[in-house]
Amino acid sequence: MKRTSLKSGYMGIALAVGLFAWGAGHPAPAWSGDSCSLKTLKGTYMYNCHGVQGSAQTDFAAAGKEQFHGDGTVDGVITSTDKDNVSHHVSYTAIYTVNPDCTGTYTSTDENNVVTHADLYFPRDGSELDMVLTDPGVVDALVERRVSQ
């Protein structure tokens, strides 16, 4: 009886060591499997932000919505204001890239030829998007939420 139980114990240990060595004892890497792609960002997203811009670091605020098409292109509209100006319903287009780890880049050009650059961070389901503007003289970050696909 004692010998059988020791033999079973050794078999269990051997199986556990074998599985551990084979890789079953380790979780999958954080970004394996379902990686992000251009299609991760698809649908209508709403956003608002407040930041500063220019050498005087003038406050500004903006709100808008944009349509990610799931192919690296975006169409949007934004209203922005600072202490001296208001720009209503300015249309823009953008292009974006997506890396497998759910990061990316974004470049937009509005109807007045103003170009904006940003870095993107988002979950695998694309339900939300964190954006940090990367142009010199601009300090701003925003969160966009998908409101429809």
Secondary structure, DSSP 4 states (H G I P E B T S, - for coil): -HHHHHHHHHHHHHHHHHHHHHTTTSPPPTT-SS---GGGSEEEEEEEEEEEETTTTEEEEEEEEEEEESSSEEEEEEEEEESS-EEEEEEEEEEEEE-TTSEEEEEEEETT--EEEEEEE--TT-SEEEEEE-STTEE-EEEEEEEE-
